[in-house]
Amino acid sequence: MTISDQINALFSPLRTQAENFPRHGTMSEVLKDKYNLSKKRETDNIPAGPDILKLYAKSSVEMWLRAVHSFLMSSALTNVSPIWASVAGYYASHYTIRAIAHLLGLFQLHHDGLIVALQTSRSGFVCNFSKSKGIEKREHNFYWKRVKQHYEFFVDPLFTDNSERDGIPSDVGHRSWVNYRDHIDAFPNFSPLRFEELKKRIEYVSKIELSAYPIPHREEKFINVEAVQIVAYHRIAYYRELVNSVLPKQNRFWSIHKNPSWCKGIIEFQRVKPRLIDDGKE
C-alpha cells in the first residue's frame, strides 16, 4: 500500500464529517482494549474498522497541530530565550515526525511497551501488536527511526534517524545538550515578540533559500536556534503539503484543521524548497 493509499484510507471515515477531536487519551485506551482482546483470542492481529482508522487520522492531525503551536512558541522565544526557543523548535520537529508516523499507521503505547501497527488484510485493516524492543523502547527513537525507514522518506535529507551519537548532526542531540548540559548560560533580557515581529520572524524562516537542510550539529554550533527552526518549519510544511496532495478538497475534517484559526495571519505554510546538491549537481 502506498502512502497515498494509506492517507486516503485513514481519512475516508472523516470525508464528510466535521468531527471534534476525542477526549484526551482516547486512542491509547481504545488500542489498549484491542490489545487485551488480542490476548484473549491469542492472536497478534485484531480487525480495525473505520473507528480505528479515523482515530489514527485524528491523532496525526492533532500531533501536527502540536508541531505548529510549538513552532510558534519557538519563534516567539527566538530572542527572549535561546534555550527554550531551541527546545520548542525541536518538539515542533518531533511532533511532525510523530504525525507522519501515525499517517503510516504506527502508534506506540509507551507505558505498556507496545507498538500498534495498522496492517492491511484481506478484509481491510488489522491492528498488529508487538513488544517494543531495544532502542525502540524510547519514544523519540521509535518514531524517527520508523519514519526514516519508510521508502517515502529514506533518501530525503529532511528526515533523519535522529541519532544521539557524537559527531553526527542530530535534532535530538542538540536538544539533549540544551536540556542536560551544564552551564549553558544563555539568558538575554526578557522582551517578548509582538505580533508583527513574530510574523516577520516566521516569514524570514519560510523564505530562506537553502542548498542543504541545516540539521543542527551540537559540536559545530550551539545553541543553533535558526537551524532548529528551519528544519522544523520545513517538516511542518512538508506534512501539510503531503496530506493536501492526497486528500480530495472536500475532505471536511482536513479542510477545517489544515488552517488553524489560532495562527491565522501569522504563518502561511509556504516554503522555498532547497536546491539540494548531489555529487556537484543541482
Secondary structure in CASP SS format (residue, H / E / C, confidence):
PFRMAT SS
TARGET T0000
AUTHOR 0000-0000-0000
METHOD secondary structure of the structure
MODEL  1
M C 1.00
T C 1.00
I H 1.00
S H 1.00
D H 1.00
Q H 1.00
I H 1.00
N H 1.00
A H 1.00
L H 1.00
F H 1.00
S H 1.00
P H 1.00
L H 1.00
R C 1.00
T C 1.00
Q C 1.00
A C 1.00
E C 1.00
N C 1.00
F C 1.00
P C 1.00
R C 1.00
H C 1.00
G C 1.00
T H 1.00
M H 1.00
S H 1.00
E H 1.00
V H 1.00
L H 1.00
K H 1.00
D H 1.00
K H 1.00
Y H 1.00
N H 1.00
L H 1.00
S H 1.00
K H 1.00
K H 1.00
R H 1.00
E C 1.00
T C 1.00
D C 1.00
N E 1.00
I E 1.00
P E 1.00
A E 1.00
G C 1.00
P H 1.00
D H 1.00
I H 1.00
L H 1.00
K H 1.00
L H 1.00
Y H 1.00
A H 1.00
K H 1.00
S H 1.00
S H 1.00
V H 1.00
E H 1.00
M H 1.00
W H 1.00
L H 1.00
R H 1.00
A H 1.00
V H 1.00
H H 1.00
S H 1.00
F H 1.00
L H 1.00
M H 1.00
S H 1.00
S H 1.00
A H 1.00
L C 1.00
T C 1.00
N C 1.00
V C 1.00
S C 1.00
P H 1.00
I H 1.00
W H 1.00
A H 1.00
S H 1.00
V H 1.00
A H 1.00
G H 1.00
Y H 1.00
Y H 1.00
A H 1.00
S H 1.00
H H 1.00
Y H 1.00
T H 1.00
I H 1.00
R H 1.00
A H 1.00
I H 1.00
A H 1.00
H H 1.00
L H 1.00
L C 1.00
G C 1.00
L E 1.00
F E 1.00
Q E 1.00
L E 1.00
H H 1.00
H H 1.00
D H 1.00
G C 1.00
L E 1.00
I E 1.00
V E 1.00
A E 1.00
L E 1.00
Q E 1.00
T E 1.00
S E 1.00
R C 1.00
S C 1.00
G E 1.00
F E 1.00
V E 1.00
C E 1.00
N E 1.00
F E 1.00
S E 1.00
K E 1.00
S C 1.00
K C 1.00
G H 1.00
I H 1.00
E H 1.00
K H 1.00
R C 1.00
E H 1.00
H H 1.00
N H 1.00
F H 1.00
Y H 1.00
W H 1.00
K H 1.00
R H 1.00
V H 1.00
K H 1.00
Q H 1.00
H C 1.00
Y C 1.00
E C 1.00
F C 1.00
F C 1.00
V C 1.00
D C 1.00
P C 1.00
L C 1.00
F C 1.00
T C 1.00
D C 1.00
N C 1.00
S C 1.00
E C 1.00
R C 1.00
D C 1.00
G C 1.00
I C 1.00
P C 1.00
S C 1.00
D H 1.00
V H 1.00
G H 1.00
H H 1.00
R H 1.00
S H 1.00
W H 1.00
V H 1.00
N H 1.00
Y H 1.00
R C 1.00
D C 1.00
H C 1.00
I C 1.00
D C 1.00
A C 1.00
F C 1.00
P C 1.00
N C 1.00
F C 1.00
S C 1.00
P C 1.00
L C 1.00
R C 1.00
F H 1.00
E H 1.00
E H 1.00
L H 1.00
K H 1.00
K H 1.00
R H 1.00
I H 1.00
E H 1.00
Y H 1.00
V H 1.00
S H 1.00
K C 1.00
I C 1.00
E C 1.00
L C 1.00
S C 1.00
A C 1.00
Y C 1.00
P C 1.00
I C 1.00
P C 1.00
H C 1.00
R C 1.00
E C 1.00
E C 1.00
K C 1.00
F C 1.00
I C 1.00
N C 1.00
V H 1.00
E H 1.00
A H 1.00
V H 1.00
Q H 1.00
I H 1.00
V H 1.00
A H 1.00
Y H 1.00
H H 1.00
R H 1.00
I H 1.00
A H 1.00
Y H 1.00
Y H 1.00
R H 1.00
E H 1.00
L H 1.00
V H 1.00
N H 1.00
S H 1.00
V H 1.00
L C 1.00
P C 1.00
K C 1.00
Q C 1.00
N C 1.00
R H 1.00
F H 1.00
W H 1.00
S H 1.00
I H 1.00
H H 1.00
K C 1.00
N C 1.00
P C 1.00
S H 1.00
W H 1.00
C H 1.00
K C 1.00
G C 1.00
I C 1.00
I C 1.00
E C 1.00
F C 1.00
Q C 1.00
R C 1.00
V C 1.00
K C 1.00
P C 1.00
R C 1.00
L C 1.00
I C 1.00
D E 1.00
D C 1.00
G C 1.00
K E 1.00
E C 1.00
END
